Amino acid sequence: MTTRPDPMMSASYGATDIEAQNNRNTWMTMLYMLEGRDKPDHPQRGLYTGLHKKHYSTFPGVDEN
């Protein structure tokens, strides 16, 4: 069995790793809410585009390399 150092990394291809897909969904939803994109007056309401890239190194323990 392969172990994953990162719970966001899938151990297999496609959508077969439900845990990894759920982790990604939770992460993106948290960033979406953090930005306030759920508010009607936000210019990027309804868009998840660029969230991960913008906040990639915002949180402790993230290594850019």
All heavy atoms as TSV, in Angstrom:
chain	resi	resn	atom	element	x	y	z
A	1	MET	N	N	0.838	-1.169	0.000
A	1	MET	CA	C	0.000	0.000	0.000
A	1	MET	C	C	0.888	1.238	0.000
A	1	MET	O	O	1.854	1.333	0.731
A	1	MET	CB	C	-0.910	-0.025	1.218
A	1	MET	CG	C	-1.647	1.243	1.426
A	1	MET	SD	S	-3.318	0.857	1.877
A	1	MET	CE	C	-4.053	2.401	1.598
A	2	THR	N	N	0.523	2.197	-0.807
A	2	THR	CA	C	1.263	3.442	-0.901
A	2	THR	C	C	0.759	4.422	0.144
A	2	THR	O	O	-0.435	4.573	0.334
A	2	THR	CB	C	1.063	4.067	-2.298
A	2	THR	OG1	O	1.430	3.117	-3.279
A	2	THR	CG2	C	1.893	5.312	-2.455
A	3	THR	N	N	1.685	5.062	0.831
A	3	THR	CA	C	1.285	6.088	1.788
A	3	THR	C	C	1.473	7.450	1.149
A	3	THR	O	O	2.356	7.634	0.317
A	3	THR	CB	C	2.106	6.006	3.089
A	3	THR	OG1	O	3.479	6.171	2.765
A	3	THR	CG2	C	1.879	4.694	3.796
A	4	ARG	N	N	0.662	8.384	1.553
A	4	ARG	CA	C	0.717	9.724	0.997
A	4	ARG	C	C	1.222	10.689	2.055
A	4	ARG	O	O	0.662	10.751	3.143
A	4	ARG	CB	C	-0.661	10.177	0.531
A	4	ARG	CG	C	-1.248	9.292	-0.519
A	4	ARG	CD	C	-2.644	9.726	-0.791
A	4	ARG	NE	N	-3.341	9.922	0.485
A	4	ARG	CZ	C	-4.633	9.789	0.662
A	4	ARG	NH1	N	-5.390	9.485	-0.325
A	4	ARG	NH2	N	-5.185	9.981	1.825
A	5	PRO	N	N	2.236	11.482	1.734
A	5	PRO	CA	C	2.707	12.483	2.692
A	5	PRO	C	C	1.729	13.649	2.809
A	5	PRO	O	O	1.689	14.332	3.805
A	5	PRO	CB	C	4.032	12.944	2.100
A	5	PRO	CG	C	3.920	12.641	0.648
A	5	PRO	CD	C	3.023	11.439	0.544
A	6	ASP	N	N	0.940	13.874	1.788
A	6	ASP	CA	C	0.010	14.996	1.742
A	6	ASP	C	C	-1.397	14.455	1.541
A	6	ASP	O	O	-1.666	13.770	0.556
A	6	ASP	CB	C	0.390	15.924	0.586
A	6	ASP	CG	C	-0.493	17.144	0.471
A	6	ASP	OD1	O	-1.502	17.235	1.195
A	6	ASP	OD2	O	-0.172	18.014	-0.347
A	7	PRO	N	N	-2.335	14.736	2.460
A	7	PRO	CA	C	-3.690	14.205	2.314
A	7	PRO	C	C	-4.457	14.789	1.128
A	7	PRO	O	O	-5.519	14.320	0.785
A	7	PRO	CB	C	-4.366	14.578	3.635
A	7	PRO	CG	C	-3.565	15.685	4.189
A	7	PRO	CD	C	-2.181	15.526	3.663
A	8	MET	N	N	-3.897	15.817	0.465
A	8	MET	CA	C	-4.537	16.381	-0.716
A	8	MET	C	C	-4.090	15.650	-1.983
A	8	MET	O	O	-4.656	15.859	-3.037
A	8	MET	CB	C	-4.204	17.867	-0.837
A	8	MET	CG	C	-4.652	18.661	0.353
A	8	MET	SD	S	-6.211	19.406	0.120
A	8	MET	CE	C	-5.712	21.064	-0.179
A	9	MET	N	N	-3.050	14.820	-1.860
A	9	MET	CA	C	-2.566	14.069	-3.012
A	9	MET	C	C	-3.318	12.752	-3.123
A	9	MET	O	O	-3.490	12.040	-2.144
A	9	MET	CB	C	-1.064	13.767	-2.869
A	9	MET	CG	C	-0.183	14.946	-3.122
A	9	MET	SD	S	1.571	14.595	-2.849
A	9	MET	CE	C	1.834	13.101	-3.760
A	10	SER	N	N	-3.729	12.458	-4.313
A	10	SER	CA	C	-4.440	11.221	-4.557
A	10	SER	C	C	-3.457	10.059	-4.655
A	10	SER	O	O	-2.371	10.198	-5.215
A	10	SER	CB	C	-5.227	11.339	-5.861
A	10	SER	OG	O	-5.904	10.157	-6.122
A	11	ALA	N	N	-3.835	8.910	-4.118
A	11	ALA	CA	C	-3.003	7.714	-4.211
A	11	ALA	C	C	-3.274	6.971	-5.512
A	11	ALA	O	O	-2.584	6.024	-5.849
A	11	ALA	CB	C	-3.266	6.802	-3.020
A	12	SER	N	N	-4.300	7.395	-6.240
A	12	SER	CA	C	-4.639	6.752	-7.501
A	12	SER	C	C	-5.135	7.803	-8.487
A	12	SER	O	O	-5.262	8.972	-8.162
A	12	SER	CB	C	-5.702	5.685	-7.262
A	12	SER	OG	O	-6.837	6.270	-6.670
A	13	TYR	N	N	-5.432	7.362	-9.695
A	13	TYR	CA	C	-5.857	8.272	-10.754
A	13	TYR	C	C	-7.360	8.505	-10.725
A	13	TYR	O	O	-8.121	7.683	-10.244
A	13	TYR	CB	C	-5.450	7.721	-12.119
A	13	TYR	CG	C	-3.963	7.632	-12.286
A	13	TYR	CD1	C	-3.298	6.429	-12.158
A	13	TYR	CD2	C	-3.224	8.775	-12.563
A	13	TYR	CE1	C	-1.928	6.351	-12.311
A	13	TYR	CE2	C	-1.849	8.714	-12.704
A	13	TYR	CZ	C	-1.207	7.491	-12.588
A	13	TYR	OH	O	0.143	7.432	-12.728
A	14	GLY	N	N	-7.758	9.638	-11.286
A	14	GLY	CA	C	-9.181	9.932	-11.411
A	14	GLY	C	C	-9.811	10.282	-10.082
A	14	GLY	O	O	-9.172	10.771	-9.176
A	15	ALA	N	N	-11.089	10.050	-9.986
A	15	ALA	CA	C	-11.851	10.399	-8.787
A	15	ALA	C	C	-12.029	9.196	-7.874
A	15	ALA	O	O	-12.981	9.124	-7.108
A	15	ALA	CB	C	-13.200	10.968	-9.188
A	16	THR	N	N	-11.113	8.242	-7.934
A	16	THR	CA	C	-11.250	7.045	-7.120
A	16	THR	C	C	-10.835	7.267	-5.673
A	16	THR	O	O	-11.228	6.518	-4.801
A	16	THR	CB	C	-10.429	5.878	-7.707
A	16	THR	OG1	O	-9.080	6.295	-7.837
A	16	THR	CG2	C	-10.969	5.464	-9.060
A	17	ASP	N	N	-10.023	8.270	-5.424
A	17	ASP	CA	C	-9.594	8.555	-4.060
A	17	ASP	C	C	-10.524	9.616	-3.470
A	17	ASP	O	O	-10.285	10.815	-3.548
A	17	ASP	CB	C	-8.148	9.025	-4.044
A	17	ASP	CG	C	-7.567	9.068	-2.633
A	17	ASP	OD1	O	-8.368	9.205	-1.668
A	17	ASP	OD2	O	-6.350	8.955	-2.487
A	18	ILE	N	N	-11.585	9.167	-2.870
A	18	ILE	CA	C	-12.633	10.054	-2.364
A	18	ILE	C	C	-12.117	10.946	-1.256
A	18	ILE	O	O	-12.466	12.125	-1.188
A	18	ILE	CB	C	-13.850	9.228	-1.913
A	18	ILE	CG1	C	-14.455	8.526	-3.127
A	18	ILE	CG2	C	-14.878	10.096	-1.209
A	18	ILE	CD1	C	-15.483	7.480	-2.788
A	19	GLU	N	N	-11.258	10.447	-0.401
A	19	GLU	CA	C	-10.724	11.260	0.692
A	19	GLU	C	C	-9.949	12.466	0.155
A	19	GLU	O	O	-10.128	13.593	0.620
A	19	GLU	CB	C	-9.826	10.427	1.601
A	19	GLU	CG	C	-9.257	11.230	2.756
A	19	GLU	CD	C	-8.269	10.449	3.613
A	19	GLU	OE1	O	-7.931	9.309	3.267
A	19	GLU	OE2	O	-7.835	11.012	4.630
A	20	ALA	N	N	-9.084	12.244	-0.838
A	20	ALA	CA	C	-8.302	13.336	-1.415
A	20	ALA	C	C	-9.214	14.350	-2.100
A	20	ALA	O	O	-9.011	15.565	-1.970
A	20	ALA	CB	C	-7.272	12.796	-2.401
A	21	GLN	N	N	-10.225	13.874	-2.806
A	21	GLN	CA	C	-11.156	14.781	-3.476
A	21	GLN	C	C	-11.947	15.601	-2.456
A	21	GLN	O	O	-12.155	16.802	-2.644
A	21	GLN	CB	C	-12.119	13.997	-4.379
A	21	GLN	CG	C	-11.437	13.290	-5.538
A	21	GLN	CD	C	-10.756	14.254	-6.498
A	21	GLN	OE1	O	-11.207	15.378	-6.691
A	21	GLN	NE2	N	-9.665	13.818	-7.089
A	22	ASN	N	N	-12.367	14.978	-1.383
A	22	ASN	CA	C	-13.084	15.698	-0.321
A	22	ASN	C	C	-12.189	16.736	0.352
A	22	ASN	O	O	-12.648	17.827	0.689
A	22	ASN	CB	C	-13.648	14.732	0.711
A	22	ASN	CG	C	-14.848	13.981	0.210
A	22	ASN	OD1	O	-15.525	14.416	-0.715
A	22	ASN	ND2	N	-15.120	12.828	0.805
A	23	ASN	N	N	-10.907	16.392	0.546
A	23	ASN	CA	C	-9.963	17.344	1.137
A	23	ASN	C	C	-9.790	18.566	0.236
A	23	ASN	O	O	-9.755	19.698	0.724
A	23	ASN	CB	C	-8.610	16.689	1.394
A	23	ASN	CG	C	-8.654	15.704	2.529
A	23	ASN	OD1	O	-9.563	15.726	3.355
A	23	ASN	ND2	N	-7.686	14.808	2.571
A	24	ARG	N	N	-9.683	18.343	-1.064
A	24	ARG	CA	C	-9.561	19.459	-2.008
A	24	ARG	C	C	-10.798	20.341	-1.973
A	24	ARG	O	O	-10.703	21.571	-1.986
A	24	ARG	CB	C	-9.353	18.945	-3.422
A	24	ARG	CG	C	-7.970	18.443	-3.678
A	24	ARG	CD	C	-7.781	18.121	-5.161
A	24	ARG	NE	N	-6.560	17.385	-5.331
A	24	ARG	CZ	C	-6.480	16.109	-5.663
A	24	ARG	NH1	N	-7.567	15.419	-5.912
A	24	ARG	NH2	N	-5.314	15.522	-5.762
A	25	ASN	N	N	-11.949	19.710	-1.956
A	25	ASN	CA	C	-13.216	20.447	-1.926
A	25	ASN	C	C	-13.318	21.300	-0.654
A	25	ASN	O	O	-13.695	22.472	-0.708
A	25	ASN	CB	C	-14.390	19.482	-2.026
A	25	ASN	CG	C	-15.706	20.207	-2.095
A	25	ASN	OD1	O	-15.816	21.252	-2.722
A	25	ASN	ND2	N	-16.705	19.655	-1.449
A	26	THR	N	N	-12.971	20.720	0.478
A	26	THR	CA	C	-13.009	21.449	1.749
A	26	THR	C	C	-12.045	22.630	1.719
A	26	THR	O	O	-12.378	23.739	2.145
A	26	THR	CB	C	-12.663	20.509	2.919
A	26	THR	OG1	O	-13.616	19.445	2.937
A	26	THR	CG2	C	-12.675	21.229	4.247
A	27	TRP	N	N	-10.841	22.411	1.206
A	27	TRP	CA	C	-9.826	23.458	1.113
A	27	TRP	C	C	-10.312	24.621	0.241
A	27	TRP	O	O	-10.236	25.785	0.628
A	27	TRP	CB	C	-8.541	22.859	0.543
A	27	TRP	CG	C	-7.464	23.821	0.169
A	27	TRP	CD1	C	-7.039	24.108	-1.087
A	27	TRP	CD2	C	-6.664	24.611	1.043
A	27	TRP	NE1	N	-6.025	25.027	-1.043
A	27	TRP	CE2	C	-5.769	25.365	0.255
A	27	TRP	CE3	C	-6.624	24.771	2.425
A	27	TRP	CZ2	C	-4.849	26.247	0.796
A	27	TRP	CZ3	C	-5.701	25.652	2.962
A	27	TRP	CH2	C	-4.827	26.375	2.159
A	28	MET	N	N	-10.831	24.314	-0.941
A	28	MET	CA	C	-11.283	25.363	-1.850
A	28	MET	C	C	-12.494	26.107	-1.293
A	28	MET	O	O	-12.599	27.327	-1.434
A	28	MET	CB	C	-11.591	24.772	-3.224
A	28	MET	CG	C	-10.354	24.245	-3.946
A	28	MET	SD	S	-9.043	25.461	-4.137
A	28	MET	CE	C	-9.772	26.538	-5.340
A	29	THR	N	N	-13.387	25.405	-0.640
A	29	THR	CA	C	-14.554	26.052	-0.033
A	29	THR	C	C	-14.123	26.987	1.081
A	29	THR	O	O	-14.635	28.103	1.207
A	29	THR	CB	C	-15.543	24.998	0.496
A	29	THR	OG1	O	-15.968	24.186	-0.604
A	29	THR	CG2	C	-16.746	25.639	1.147
A	30	MET	N	N	-13.139	26.578	1.879
A	30	MET	CA	C	-12.631	27.425	2.948
A	30	MET	C	C	-12.009	28.699	2.375
A	30	MET	O	O	-12.264	29.800	2.867
A	30	MET	CB	C	-11.601	26.655	3.783
A	30	MET	CG	C	-11.183	27.354	5.058
A	30	MET	SD	S	-9.688	28.404	5.014
A	30	MET	CE	C	-8.484	27.442	4.197
A	31	LEU	N	N	-11.224	28.579	1.316
A	31	LEU	CA	C	-10.622	29.754	0.683
A	31	LEU	C	C	-11.692	30.656	0.076
A	31	LEU	O	O	-11.597	31.884	0.151
A	31	LEU	CB	C	-9.623	29.324	-0.393
A	31	LEU	CG	C	-8.363	28.630	0.108
A	31	LEU	CD1	C	-7.505	28.202	-1.071
A	31	LEU	CD2	C	-7.586	29.498	1.069
A	32	TYR	N	N	-12.701	30.066	-0.533
A	32	TYR	CA	C	-13.815	30.816	-1.136
A	32	TYR	C	C	-14.518	31.668	-0.080
A	32	TYR	O	O	-14.769	32.855	-0.289
A	32	TYR	CB	C	-14.785	29.804	-1.755
A	32	TYR	CG	C	-15.963	30.405	-2.475
A	32	TYR	CD1	C	-15.865	30.782	-3.811
A	32	TYR	CD2	C	-17.185	30.569	-1.841
A	32	TYR	CE1	C	-16.951	31.309	-4.485
A	32	TYR	CE2	C	-18.274	31.094	-2.505
A	32	TYR	CZ	C	-18.148	31.465	-3.829
A	32	TYR	OH	O	-19.232	31.986	-4.492
A	33	MET	N	N	-14.798	31.076	1.068
A	33	MET	CA	C	-15.459	31.795	2.156
A	33	MET	C	C	-14.516	32.833	2.775
A	33	MET	O	O	-14.939	33.935	3.110
A	33	MET	CB	C	-15.942	30.818	3.226
A	33	MET	CG	C	-16.913	29.773	2.719
A	33	MET	SD	S	-18.426	30.455	2.078
A	33	MET	CE	C	-19.305	30.706	3.589
A	34	LEU	N	N	-13.239	32.499	2.916
A	34	LEU	CA	C	-12.247	33.415	3.472
A	34	LEU	C	C	-12.172	34.704	2.648
A	34	LEU	O	O	-12.069	35.796	3.198
A	34	LEU	CB	C	-10.875	32.737	3.507
A	34	LEU	CG	C	-9.710	33.554	4.041
A	34	LEU	CD1	C	-9.841	33.756	5.550
A	34	LEU	CD2	C	-8.403	32.865	3.725
A	35	GLU	N	N	-12.240	34.565	1.340
A	35	GLU	CA	C	-12.196	35.717	0.429
A	35	GLU	C	C	-13.508	36.494	0.413
A	35	GLU	O	O	-13.557	37.591	-0.117
A	35	GLU	CB	C	-11.905	35.246	-0.998
A	35	GLU	CG	C	-10.510	34.791	-1.198
A	35	GLU	CD	C	-9.736	35.724	-2.090
A	35	GLU	OE1	O	-10.314	36.327	-3.011
A	35	GLU	OE2	O	-8.537	35.854	-1.846
A	36	GLY	N	N	-14.576	35.904	0.916
A	36	GLY	CA	C	-15.871	36.575	0.885
A	36	GLY	C	C	-16.568	36.465	-0.457
A	36	GLY	O	O	-17.455	37.256	-0.780
A	37	ARG	N	N	-16.188	35.467	-1.244
A	37	ARG	CA	C	-16.772	35.308	-2.573
A	37	ARG	C	C	-18.214	34.806	-2.526
A	37	ARG	O	O	-18.877	34.743	-3.553
A	37	ARG	CB	C	-15.916	34.381	-3.426
A	37	ARG	CG	C	-14.564	34.981	-3.750
A	37	ARG	CD	C	-13.806	34.154	-4.742
A	37	ARG	NE	N	-12.469	34.686	-4.959
A	37	ARG	CZ	C	-11.691	34.325	-5.962
A	37	ARG	NH1	N	-12.103	33.450	-6.838
A	37	ARG	NH2	N	-10.492	34.856	-6.081
A	38	ASP	N	N	-18.683	34.486	-1.349
A	38	ASP	CA	C	-20.082	34.082	-1.201
A	38	ASP	C	C	-21.003	35.295	-1.071
A	38	ASP	O	O	-22.218	35.167	-1.149
A	38	ASP	CB	C	-20.248	33.160	0.010
A	38	ASP	CG	C	-19.778	33.813	1.307
A	38	ASP	OD1	O	-18.755	34.525	1.284
A	38	ASP	OD2	O	-20.427	33.597	2.343
A	39	LYS	N	N	-20.426	36.468	-0.910
A	39	LYS	CA	C	-21.209	37.698	-0.747
A	39	LYS	C	C	-21.667	38.215	-2.107
A	39	LYS	O	O	-20.901	38.204	-3.072
A	39	LYS	CB	C	-20.369	38.785	-0.059
A	39	LYS	CG	C	-19.711	38.358	1.236
A	39	LYS	CD	C	-20.709	38.319	2.374
A	39	LYS	CE	C	-20.057	38.130	3.710
A	39	LYS	NZ	N	-19.746	36.800	4.088
A	40	PRO	N	N	-22.908	38.693	-2.201
A	40	PRO	CA	C	-23.455	39.159	-3.484
A	40	PRO	C	C	-22.668	40.297	-4.135
A	40	PRO	O	O	-22.635	40.408	-5.354
A	40	PRO	CB	C	-24.858	39.638	-3.130
A	40	PRO	CG	C	-25.185	39.000	-1.842
A	40	PRO	CD	C	-23.888	38.755	-1.138
A	41	ASP	N	N	-21.988	41.123	-3.335
A	41	ASP	CA	C	-21.277	42.269	-3.899
A	41	ASP	C	C	-19.810	41.987	-4.255
A	41	ASP	O	O	-19.107	42.872	-4.726
A	41	ASP	CB	C	-21.361	43.461	-2.946
A	41	ASP	CG	C	-20.743	43.178	-1.585
A	41	ASP	OD1	O	-20.637	41.992	-1.212
A	41	ASP	OD2	O	-20.384	44.141	-0.883
A	42	HIS	N	N	-19.338	40.754	-4.040
A	42	HIS	CA	C	-17.946	40.428	-4.370
A	42	HIS	C	C	-17.800	40.321	-5.891
A	42	HIS	O	O	-18.604	39.673	-6.543
A	42	HIS	CB	C	-17.525	39.106	-3.707
A	42	HIS	CG	C	-16.041	38.908	-3.711
A	42	HIS	ND1	N	-15.345	38.528	-4.832
A	42	HIS	CD2	C	-15.125	39.041	-2.726
A	42	HIS	CE1	C	-14.061	38.423	-4.538
A	42	HIS	NE2	N	-13.909	38.737	-3.252
A	43	PRO	N	N	-16.780	40.962	-6.465
A	43	PRO	CA	C	-16.617	40.936	-7.926
A	43	PRO	C	C	-16.355	39.550	-8.509
A	43	PRO	O	O	-16.595	39.335	-9.696
A	43	PRO	CB	C	-15.433	41.870	-8.181
A	43	PRO	CG	C	-14.749	42.039	-6.879
A	43	PRO	CD	C	-15.762	41.773	-5.807
A	44	GLN	N	N	-15.872	38.610	-7.694
A	44	GLN	CA	C	-15.610	37.255	-8.183
A	44	GLN	C	C	-16.559	36.241	-7.550
A	44	GLN	O	O	-16.217	35.073	-7.413
A	44	GLN	CB	C	-14.160	36.872	-7.924
A	44	GLN	CG	C	-13.193	37.668	-8.780
A	44	GLN	CD	C	-11.776	37.226	-8.565
A	44	GLN	OE1	O	-11.285	37.206	-7.437
A	44	GLN	NE2	N	-11.117	36.874	-9.643
A	45	ARG	N	N	-17.743	36.674	-7.215
A	45	ARG	CA	C	-18.733	35.769	-6.628
A	45	ARG	C	C	-19.014	34.618	-7.589
A	45	ARG	O	O	-19.210	34.814	-8.777
A	45	ARG	CB	C	-20.031	36.510	-6.350
A	45	ARG	CG	C	-21.040	35.604	-5.681
A	45	ARG	CD	C	-22.269	36.366	-5.273
A	45	ARG	NE	N	-23.078	35.502	-4.427
A	45	ARG	CZ	C	-24.385	35.404	-4.539
A	45	ARG	NH1	N	-25.040	36.124	-5.421
A	45	ARG	NH2	N	-25.041	34.595	-3.749
A	46	GLY	N	N	-19.004	33.421	-7.049
A	46	GLY	CA	C	-19.283	32.234	-7.849
A	46	GLY	C	C	-18.069	31.659	-8.552
A	46	GLY	O	O	-18.166	30.630	-9.193
A	47	LEU	N	N	-16.911	32.297	-8.426
A	47	LEU	CA	C	-15.696	31.821	-9.090
A	47	LEU	C	C	-14.683	31.309	-8.076
A	47	LEU	O	O	-14.421	31.957	-7.067
A	47	LEU	CB	C	-15.052	32.952	-9.903
A	47	LEU	CG	C	-15.883	33.549	-11.013
A	47	LEU	CD1	C	-15.156	34.736	-11.622
A	47	LEU	CD2	C	-16.203	32.518	-12.064
A	48	TYR	N	N	-14.112	30.158	-8.375
A	48	TYR	CA	C	-13.059	29.596	-7.545
A	48	TYR	C	C	-11.690	29.820	-8.188
A	48	TYR	O	O	-10.667	29.459	-7.643
A	48	TYR	CB	C	-13.289	28.092	-7.349
A	48	TYR	CG	C	-14.426	27.784	-6.399
A	48	TYR	CD1	C	-15.759	27.899	-6.798
A	48	TYR	CD2	C	-14.170	27.363	-5.108
A	48	TYR	CE1	C	-16.797	27.614	-5.925
A	48	TYR	CE2	C	-15.190	27.073	-4.230
A	48	TYR	CZ	C	-16.499	27.199	-4.648
A	48	TYR	OH	O	-17.517	26.923	-3.780
A	49	THR	N	N	-11.679	30.452	-9.332
A	49	THR	CA	C	-10.470	30.674	-10.108
A	49	THR	C	C	-9.418	31.439	-9.314
A	49	THR	O	O	-9.696	32.498	-8.761
A	49	THR	CB	C	-10.804	31.465	-11.393
A	49	THR	OG1	O	-11.847	30.790	-12.076
A	49	THR	CG2	C	-9.596	31.617	-12.284
A	50	GLY	N	N	-8.197	30.896	-9.259
A	50	GLY	CA	C	-7.066	31.571	-8.650
A	50	GLY	C	C	-6.970	31.489	-7.139
A	50	GLY	O	O	-6.006	32.000	-6.564
A	51	LEU	N	N	-7.920	30.862	-6.482
A	51	LEU	CA	C	-7.898	30.820	-5.019
A	51	LEU	C	C	-6.680	30.090	-4.463
A	51	LEU	O	O	-5.999	30.593	-3.579
A	51	LEU	CB	C	-9.170	30.166	-4.479
A	51	LEU	CG	C	-10.407	31.033	-4.443
A	51	LEU	CD1	C	-11.621	30.195	-4.064
A	51	LEU	CD2	C	-10.238	32.183	-3.476
A	52	HIS	N	N	-6.416	28.901	-4.953
A	52	HIS	CA	C	-5.287	28.120	-4.432
A	52	HIS	C	C	-3.970	28.848	-4.681
A	52	HIS	O	O	-3.139	28.962	-3.784
A	52	HIS	CB	C	-5.247	26.728	-5.052
A	52	HIS	CG	C	-4.080	25.919	-4.579
A	52	HIS	ND1	N	-4.017	25.387	-3.323
A	52	HIS	CD2	C	-2.918	25.593	-5.180
A	52	HIS	CE1	C	-2.866	24.742	-3.173
A	52	HIS	NE2	N	-2.191	24.862	-4.289
A	53	LYS	N	N	-3.799	29.350	-5.880
A	53	LYS	CA	C	-2.551	30.040	-6.216
A	53	LYS	C	C	-2.346	31.273	-5.338
A	53	LYS	O	O	-1.243	31.533	-4.864
A	53	LYS	CB	C	-2.559	30.435	-7.683
A	53	LYS	CG	C	-1.261	31.023	-8.147
A	53	LYS	CD	C	-1.292	31.287	-9.633
A	53	LYS	CE	C	0.045	31.856	-10.082
A	53	LYS	NZ	N	0.076	32.079	-11.521
A	54	LYS	N	N	-3.406	32.019	-5.099
A	54	LYS	CA	C	-3.308	33.239	-4.305
A	54	LYS	C	C	-2.945	32.953	-2.843
A	54	LYS	O	O	-2.201	33.676	-2.223
A	54	LYS	CB	C	-4.630	34.000	-4.360
A	54	LYS	CG	C	-4.617	35.302	-3.603
A	54	LYS	CD	C	-5.915	36.056	-3.785
A	54	LYS	CE	C	-5.884	37.363	-3.018
A	54	LYS	NZ	N	-7.147	38.091	-3.151
A	55	HIS	N	N	-3.481	31.871	-2.296
A	55	HIS	CA	C	-3.302	31.573	-0.875
A	55	HIS	C	C	-2.328	30.435	-0.608
A	55	HIS	O	O	-2.222	29.975	0.515
A	55	HIS	CB	C	-4.657	31.226	-0.246
A	55	HIS	CG	C	-5.605	32.373	-0.264
A	55	HIS	ND1	N	-5.508	33.420	0.618
A	55	HIS	CD2	C	-6.655	32.647	-1.070
A	55	HIS	CE1	C	-6.476	34.290	0.368
A	55	HIS	NE2	N	-7.175	33.849	-0.650
A	56	TYR	N	N	-1.597	29.993	-1.611
A	56	TYR	CA	C	-0.729	28.825	-1.491
A	56	TYR	C	C	0.240	28.916	-0.320
A	56	TYR	O	O	0.390	27.985	0.444
A	56	TYR	CB	C	0.037	28.595	-2.788
A	56	TYR	CG	C	0.938	27.393	-2.751
A	56	TYR	CD1	C	0.394	26.123	-2.804
A	56	TYR	CD2	C	2.301	27.518	-2.636
A	56	TYR	CE1	C	1.192	25.007	-2.754
A	56	TYR	CE2	C	3.126	26.408	-2.593
A	56	TYR	CZ	C	2.553	25.163	-2.652
A	56	TYR	OH	O	3.344	24.048	-2.598
A	57	SER	N	N	0.888	30.054	-0.150
A	57	SER	CA	C	1.893	30.159	0.909
A	57	SER	C	C	1.420	31.009	2.086
A	57	SER	O	O	2.210	31.445	2.904
A	57	SER	CB	C	3.206	30.711	0.355
A	57	SER	OG	O	2.993	31.995	-0.189
A	58	THR	N	N	0.131	31.228	2.197
A	58	THR	CA	C	-0.438	32.023	3.286
A	58	THR	C	C	-0.414	31.259	4.614
A	58	THR	O	O	-0.261	31.849	5.663
A	58	THR	CB	C	-1.894	32.419	2.968
A	58	THR	OG1	O	-1.891	33.184	1.764
A	58	THR	CG2	C	-2.527	33.217	4.075
A	59	PHE	N	N	-0.550	29.954	4.535
A	59	PHE	CA	C	-0.703	29.154	5.735
A	59	PHE	C	C	0.598	28.489	6.146
A	59	PHE	O	O	1.377	28.080	5.302
A	59	PHE	CB	C	-1.825	28.126	5.527
A	59	PHE	CG	C	-3.134	28.800	5.248
A	59	PHE	CD1	C	-3.583	28.977	3.963
A	59	PHE	CD2	C	-3.902	29.296	6.290
A	59	PHE	CE1	C	-4.773	29.627	3.702
A	59	PHE	CE2	C	-5.095	29.940	6.047
A	59	PHE	CZ	C	-5.544	30.110	4.750
A	60	PRO	N	N	0.860	28.369	7.457
A	60	PRO	CA	C	2.106	27.798	7.947
A	60	PRO	C	C	2.311	26.360	7.488
A	60	PRO	O	O	1.351	25.615	7.322
A	60	PRO	CB	C	1.973	27.850	9.466
A	60	PRO	CG	C	0.662	28.419	9.786
A	60	PRO	CD	C	-0.054	28.727	8.510
A	61	GLY	N	N	3.573	26.004	7.284
A	61	GLY	CA	C	3.900	24.640	6.911
A	61	GLY	C	C	3.877	24.385	5.417
A	61	GLY	O	O	4.092	23.291	4.967
A	62	VAL	N	N	3.642	25.414	4.629
A	62	VAL	CA	C	3.589	25.248	3.176
A	62	VAL	C	C	4.967	25.545	2.613
A	62	VAL	O	O	5.551	26.576	2.859
A	62	VAL	CB	C	2.540	26.188	2.556
A	62	VAL	CG1	C	2.580	26.116	1.048
A	62	VAL	CG2	C	1.168	25.851	3.063
A	63	ASP	N	N	5.467	24.612	1.844
A	63	ASP	CA	C	6.768	24.759	1.212
A	63	ASP	C	C	6.556	24.986	-0.276
A	63	ASP	O	O	5.923	24.177	-0.932
A	63	ASP	CB	C	7.606	23.511	1.452
A	63	ASP	CG	C	9.003	23.622	0.892
A	63	ASP	OD1	O	9.410	24.733	0.509
A	63	ASP	OD2	O	9.687	22.589	0.827
A	64	GLU	N	N	7.072	26.073	-0.812
A	64	GLU	CA	C	6.862	26.379	-2.213
A	64	GLU	C	C	7.658	25.470	-3.128
A	64	GLU	O	O	7.371	25.376	-4.302
A	64	GLU	CB	C	7.233	27.845	-2.493
A	64	GLU	CG	C	6.271	28.807	-1.850
A	64	GLU	CD	C	6.603	30.246	-2.195
A	64	GLU	OE1	O	7.417	30.476	-3.117
A	64	GLU	OE2	O	6.068	31.137	-1.555
A	65	ASN	N	N	8.696	24.811	-2.641
A	65	ASN	CA	C	9.518	23.960	-3.504
A	65	ASN	C	C	8.923	22.621	-3.570
A	65	ASN	O	O	8.956	21.697	-3.108
A	65	ASN	CB	C	10.956	23.937	-3.031
A	65	ASN	CG	C	11.559	25.321	-3.178
A	65	ASN	OD1	O	11.204	26.051	-4.082
A	65	ASN	ND2	N	12.457	25.679	-2.280
